Every structure is written in C-alpha cells, then in structure tokens.
C-alpha cells in the first residue's frame, strides 16, 4: 500500500500550523509535507515533527515574494542571486528536518525573455540546486503545474517537457514530482504516464478533478492508480495536496488503511 503524507498547507487548516502535526498523526498519517517552512524556526518545526512521530517528506524552496505573485525563481534570469540564496536556506532546513526532498518551483514566464534563455537559466539553476543539496542527500523535485486553471503563466506547465528537462539537467538527484491533479488537467493518460516513467518519478501528489478536492469527489479513479503503483513497486510517498470539501477528517474515507 502506498505511503500517504498530509500536506499541512491544505489539510487541518482550521488550527494553527504548529497544531496540524498532531492532528495529522491522529488521523493516521506517518509523514507530512507543506509549501514553505520558512515562517517558523527549523528547530521548532523539528520539535513538532518529533512530538507527533512524523517524517518530513517534502517542502518547497522559497518562491520569491508569494504575496506579490511570485511562483518560483528557477527560470528567471534576473533573479539568479535570490535563487542561490533560496537553495542555501532550503539546505539548512532540510538538514535540521531530516527531509530528503525539496521542490523547486520554476516561476512564471516573464514577458520579453526568449524561451531559450528561460530554459538555459532553469537548467543551470537546477544543476546548482542539485549539486548543493546532494551534500545533504537531498533530491530536488520539479513539478509540472497546470497553467490553465491553477497557476496562469507558470513556465513548467507540460508533463512531457518535465521529463525532457530531467534529461537536460542530467543529475541523479533531480526527479519529477507528479501531481496527478495537475497532470490530469494538462494531459490525462495518468496510468500510462506512471508506467512509462516510474524510475524518473520521485514523489507523487494527489487531488481529484474538477475542484481539487479529496479522492472520490471527481473523475480520477484513484483506487486503480494506487493498485497500479503497488504493482509497479512504487516505494515513495504520496502527498495529499487537496482542499477538503468540508473538514479534513470528514473527507478521509478514501484513505486506505493497513
């Protein structure tokens, strides 16, 4: 059975962030992920993890100024210095939290910059991040995010391109983060994508479509996909990055139990 991690930026949001760890453990999760930990001291987050006996599965590099609309820095030629700083910050947190995966957001496509320059910047930045984070045994994730509904203008908005970029970056510790909700909107064909590319997939996230709610509320046949991942021998985590229709606990009927 796959291992499921609660995304604390989406689940249990009726309580403060620090209290979500215990709630996740009580609901049966063994791991957690979230967007960004940088608002809190790394040692405080480590204490919350330890108290709840949870594994830190994933978090993101700082995306720039999220409130101002930034959605990552990796493809932006004029913000290389900020990106380098974000890698050092993520490395420090990953070491304290004993986290083996960080997601590097690509950023929004800027006007007036050639596509070739954006890609060259992205590849160079990913190589830098991979080499720095490898010193702590951390794998860098890249995630295709749909630009049609959730993140208009996002540069890495194609699953096939994501796999091609892995080859261009050419680092063993860079993998694709396959969010099945985004992938369904981008192209569908989820089972064949998993079958064809499982060795390149380092993390999976889930939500149903439409609505980005819990599995069982939309069109994606998650029981089939979970069985497929078991048959293929996927041993990684599945992050639950969805918006509950009501409360988190009320919507956990889909969650397989050992």
C-alpha positions as CSV (number, residue, x, y, z in Angstrom):
1,X,0.0,0.0,0.0
2,X,1.4,3.5,-0.8
3,X,2.6,5.7,2.0
4,X,0.5,8.9,2.4
5,X,1.7,12.2,3.7
6,X,-0.6,15.0,4.8
7,X,0.0,18.4,3.1
8,X,-0.3,20.8,6.1
9,X,-0.8,23.8,3.8
10,X,-4.1,22.2,2.6
11,X,-5.2,19.9,5.4
12,X,-6.2,20.6,9.0
13,X,-6.1,24.3,8.3
14,X,-8.8,25.1,10.9
15,X,-6.0,25.1,13.5
16,X,-2.6,26.9,13.7
17,X,0.3,25.3,11.7
18,X,2.0,24.0,14.8
19,X,-1.1,22.1,15.8
20,X,-1.6,20.4,12.5
21,X,1.2,17.9,13.1
22,X,-0.6,16.2,15.9
23,X,-3.8,16.2,14.0
24,X,-2.2,14.5,11.0
25,X,-0.7,11.8,13.3
26,X,-4.1,11.3,15.0
27,X,-5.7,10.8,11.5
28,X,-3.2,8.1,10.7
29,X,-0.6,9.8,8.6
30,X,3.0,8.9,9.1
31,X,4.5,11.8,7.1
32,X,3.8,15.4,6.3
33,X,4.7,17.9,3.6
34,X,3.7,21.6,3.1
35,X,4.6,24.5,0.8
36,X,7.1,26.5,2.9
37,X,8.5,26.2,6.4
38,X,10.4,29.5,6.5
39,X,8.0,31.4,8.6
40,X,9.0,29.2,11.5
41,X,12.3,28.3,13.0
42,X,13.6,25.0,11.7
43,X,14.3,23.6,15.2
44,X,10.7,24.4,16.2
45,X,9.3,22.5,13.2
46,X,11.7,19.6,14.1
47,X,10.2,19.5,17.6
48,X,6.6,19.4,16.2
49,X,7.6,16.5,13.9
50,X,9.3,14.6,16.8
51,X,6.4,15.1,19.2
52,X,3.9,13.7,16.6
53,X,6.4,10.9,15.4
54,X,6.1,12.1,11.8
55,X,8.5,12.1,8.9
56,X,9.2,15.3,7.0
57,X,8.6,14.2,3.4
58,X,8.8,17.4,1.3
59,X,8.8,21.2,1.3
60,X,9.5,23.8,-1.4
61,X,12.3,26.2,-2.0
62,X,11.3,29.8,-1.2
63,X,9.4,31.1,-4.2
64,X,10.3,34.7,-4.1
65,X,7.5,37.1,-2.9
66,X,4.5,34.8,-2.9
67,X,2.1,37.6,-1.7
68,X,3.3,39.8,-4.6
69,X,2.6,37.0,-7.1
70,X,6.0,35.2,-7.4
71,X,5.6,31.4,-8.0
72,X,9.3,30.4,-8.0
73,X,12.6,31.7,-9.3
74,X,14.3,28.9,-11.2
75,X,13.6,30.1,-14.8
76,X,14.1,33.9,-14.1
77,X,17.5,35.1,-15.5
78,X,17.4,38.4,-13.5
79,X,16.9,36.7,-10.1
80,X,19.8,34.2,-10.0
81,X,21.2,35.6,-6.8
82,X,17.8,35.1,-5.0
83,X,17.6,31.6,-6.3
84,X,21.1,30.7,-5.0
85,X,20.2,32.1,-1.6
86,X,16.9,30.1,-1.5
87,X,19.0,26.9,-2.1
88,X,21.1,27.6,0.9
89,X,18.1,28.3,3.0
90,X,16.4,25.1,1.9
91,X,19.6,23.1,2.6
92,X,19.7,24.4,6.1
93,X,16.1,23.5,6.8
94,X,16.4,20.1,5.1
95,X,19.3,19.2,7.4
96,X,17.5,20.1,10.6
97,X,14.2,18.5,9.5
98,X,15.9,15.4,8.0
99,X,14.0,15.9,4.8
100,X,15.1,14.1,1.7
101,X,13.1,16.0,-0.9
102,X,12.6,19.6,-1.8
103,X,10.5,21.0,-4.7
104,X,12.0,23.8,-6.8
105,X,9.2,25.9,-8.4
106,X,10.0,27.1,-11.9
107,X,8.3,30.5,-11.8
108,X,6.0,32.5,-14.0
109,X,7.0,33.1,-17.6
110,X,8.3,36.8,-17.8
111,X,7.5,39.0,-20.7
112,X,10.2,39.8,-23.2
113,X,12.6,37.0,-22.5
114,X,13.4,34.4,-25.1
115,X,12.3,30.8,-24.3
116,X,15.8,29.5,-24.9
117,X,17.1,31.9,-22.2
118,X,14.5,30.8,-19.7
119,X,15.3,27.1,-20.3
120,X,19.0,27.7,-20.0
121,X,18.5,29.6,-16.8
122,X,16.3,26.9,-15.4
123,X,18.7,24.1,-16.3
124,X,21.7,25.9,-14.8
125,X,19.8,26.7,-11.6
126,X,18.6,23.1,-11.2
127,X,22.1,21.8,-11.6
128,X,23.3,24.2,-8.9
129,X,20.5,23.2,-6.6
130,X,21.1,19.5,-7.2
131,X,24.8,19.8,-6.5
132,X,24.4,21.8,-3.3
133,X,21.5,19.7,-1.9
134,X,23.3,16.5,-2.8
135,X,25.8,17.3,0.0
136,X,22.9,16.5,2.4
137,X,21.5,13.6,0.5
138,X,18.5,15.6,-0.7
139,X,16.7,15.1,-4.0
140,X,15.4,18.1,-6.0
141,X,11.8,17.8,-7.4
142,X,10.4,19.6,-10.4
143,X,6.7,19.7,-10.8
144,X,4.6,20.4,-13.9
145,X,1.7,22.6,-12.8
146,X,-1.3,23.4,-14.9
147,X,-1.4,27.0,-16.2
148,X,-5.0,26.8,-17.4
149,X,-6.8,26.8,-14.1
150,X,-4.5,27.0,-11.0
151,X,-1.4,28.9,-12.0
152,X,-1.7,31.0,-15.2
153,X,1.6,31.8,-16.7
154,X,3.6,29.0,-14.9
155,X,6.6,28.2,-17.0
156,X,6.8,24.4,-16.4
157,X,3.2,23.5,-17.4
158,X,3.8,20.4,-19.5
159,X,4.4,16.9,-18.2
160,X,6.4,15.7,-21.2
161,X,8.6,18.8,-21.0
162,X,9.2,18.0,-17.4
163,X,10.7,14.6,-18.3
164,X,12.7,16.1,-21.1
165,X,14.1,18.7,-18.7
166,X,15.3,15.9,-16.3
167,X,17.5,14.7,-19.1
168,X,18.8,18.2,-19.8
169,X,19.6,18.8,-16.1
170,X,21.4,15.4,-16.0
171,X,21.6,15.0,-12.3
172,X,20.8,11.7,-10.5
173,X,19.2,13.6,-7.6
174,X,16.7,15.5,-9.7
175,X,13.3,13.8,-10.2
176,X,9.8,14.6,-11.3
177,X,7.1,15.4,-8.8
178,X,4.0,14.0,-10.5
179,X,0.9,15.8,-9.1
180,X,-1.9,13.7,-10.6
181,X,-4.4,16.5,-10.3
182,X,-2.3,18.8,-12.4
183,X,-1.3,16.0,-14.8
184,X,-4.9,15.1,-15.4
185,X,-5.7,18.7,-16.4
186,X,-2.5,19.0,-18.5
187,X,-2.8,15.8,-20.5
188,X,-4.6,13.0,-18.7
189,X,-3.4,9.4,-19.5
190,X,-2.2,9.1,-15.9
191,X,-1.7,5.3,-15.8
192,X,0.4,5.2,-18.9
193,X,2.5,8.1,-17.7
194,X,3.2,6.3,-14.5
195,X,4.1,3.1,-16.2
196,X,6.4,4.7,-18.7
197,X,8.3,7.0,-16.3
198,X,8.2,5.5,-12.8
199,X,12.0,5.5,-12.4
200,X,12.0,9.2,-13.1
201,X,9.3,10.0,-10.6
202,X,10.5,10.9,-7.1
203,X,7.3,12.0,-5.5
204,X,3.5,11.9,-6.2
205,X,0.8,14.2,-5.1
206,X,-3.0,13.8,-5.3
207,X,-6.3,15.7,-5.5
208,X,-9.4,14.9,-7.6
209,X,-10.5,16.9,-10.6
210,X,-12.5,19.1,-11.0
211,X,-12.3,21.1,-7.8
212,X,-9.0,19.9,-6.3
213,X,-10.9,18.1,-3.6
214,X,-10.2,14.7,-1.9
215,X,-10.1,11.5,-4.0
216,X,-13.5,10.2,-4.8
217,X,-15.1,13.6,-5.5
218,X,-14.2,13.7,-9.2
219,X,-13.2,11.9,-12.3
220,X,-9.8,10.3,-11.3
221,X,-10.0,6.6,-10.4
222,X,-7.6,6.6,-7.5
223,X,-8.2,3.1,-6.3
224,X,-7.0,1.8,-9.7
225,X,-3.9,4.1,-9.6
226,X,-3.0,3.1,-6.1
227,X,-3.2,-0.5,-7.1
228,X,-1.1,0.2,-10.1
229,X,1.6,1.9,-8.0
230,X,1.7,-1.2,-5.8
231,X,2.0,-3.5,-8.8
232,X,4.8,-1.4,-10.2
233,X,6.7,-1.4,-6.9
234,X,6.5,2.4,-6.1
235,X,8.0,2.8,-2.7
236,X,7.9,6.6,-2.4
237,X,5.4,8.9,-0.7
238,X,2.0,10.2,-2.0
239,X,1.3,13.7,-0.8
240,X,-2.3,14.7,-0.1
241,X,-2.4,18.2,-1.5
242,X,-6.1,18.8,-1.8
243,X,-8.8,21.1,-0.5
244,X,-11.3,19.2,1.7
245,X,-14.9,19.7,0.8
246,X,-15.8,20.0,4.4
247,X,-13.3,19.1,7.2
248,X,-10.2,17.2,6.7
249,X,-11.3,14.3,8.9
250,X,-14.7,14.1,7.4
251,X,-13.1,13.6,4.0
252,X,-10.7,10.8,4.8
253,X,-13.0,8.0,3.9
254,X,-10.9,7.4,0.7
255,X,-7.7,6.8,2.7
256,X,-6.7,3.1,2.5
257,X,-5.9,1.6,5.9
258,X,-3.4,-1.1,6.6
